[in-house]
Amino acid sequence: MAQQPDTIFYNGKITTLDRKNPEVCALALAGGAVAAIGSDKDMRALAGKNARHIDLKGKRIVPGLNDSHTHLIRGGLNYNMELRWDGVR
């Protein structure tokens, strides 16, 4: 781990998508990226003194969908036939 974690999420249900370790209860972020996953005790021990500690209170975290591109021409021609994200919270 190159950078000390600045945010710790603990007391949760965190889906990892790792078949060998599909769920953990805590994760550590450093500079906005996942730095480590594991137990509450282990992740809190990694944190610096100024790190934010966020209690998930048993809630779940799942990996997100981050789509940073568009298909403007195809979207414009076939907008009504494309998968629609408008109205999705």
For each residue, the residues with C-beta under 8 A, 3 or more apart:
1: 4 5 30 35 36 46
2: 30
3: 6 30 31 35
4: 1 30 46 47 48 51
5: 1 8 28 29 30 35 36 43 46 47 48 51
6: 3 29 30 31 47 48 50 51 52
7: 28 29 51 52 54
8: 5 26 27 28 29 43 44 46 47 51 52 53 54
9: 12 14 26 27 28 29 43 54 56 61
10: 25 26 40 43 44 53 54 55 56
11: 25 26 40 55 56 57 58
12: 9 25 26 56 57 58 59 60 61
13: 23 25 56 58 59 60 61
14: 9 23 24 25 26 27 37 60 61
15: 22 23 60 61 62 63
16: 21 22 23 24 37
17: 22 63
18: 21 22
19: 22
20:
21: 16 18 24 37
22: 15 16 17 18 19
23: 13 14 15 16
24: 14 16 21 27 37 38 39
25: 10 11 12 13 14 39 40
26: 8 9 10 11 12 14 37 38 39 40 42 43 44
27: 8 9 14 24 34 36 37 38 43 61
28: 5 7 8 9 34 35 36 37 43 46 47
29: 5 6 7 8 9 32 33 34 35
30: 1 2 3 4 5 6 33 35
31: 3 6
32: 29
33: 29 30
34: 27 28 29 37
35: 1 3 5 28 29 30 46
36: 1 5 27 28 42 43 46
37: 14 16 21 24 26 27 28 34 43
38: 24 26 27 42 43
39: 24 25 26 42 43
40: 10 11 25 26 43 44
41: 44 45
42: 26 36 38 39 45 46
43: 5 8 9 10 26 27 28 36 37 38 39 40 46 47
44: 8 10 26 40 41 47 53
45: 41 42
46: 1 4 5 8 28 35 36 42 43
47: 4 5 6 8 28 43 44 51 53
48: 4 5 6 51
49:
50: 6
51: 4 5 6 7 8 47 48
52: 6 7 8
53: 8 10 44 47
54: 7 8 9 10
55: 10 11
56: 9 10 11 12 13 59 60 61
57: 11 12
58: 11 12 13
59: 12 13 56
60: 12 13 14 15 56
61: 9 12 13 14 15 27 56
62: 15
63: 15 17
64:
65:
66:
67:
68:
69:
70: 75
71: 74 75
72: 75 76
73: 76 77
74: 71 77 78 82
75: 70 71 72 78 79 82
76: 72 73 79
77: 73 74
78: 74 75 81 82
79: 75 76 82
80:
81: 78
82: 74 75 78 79
83:
84: 87
85: 88
86:
87: 84
88: 85
89:
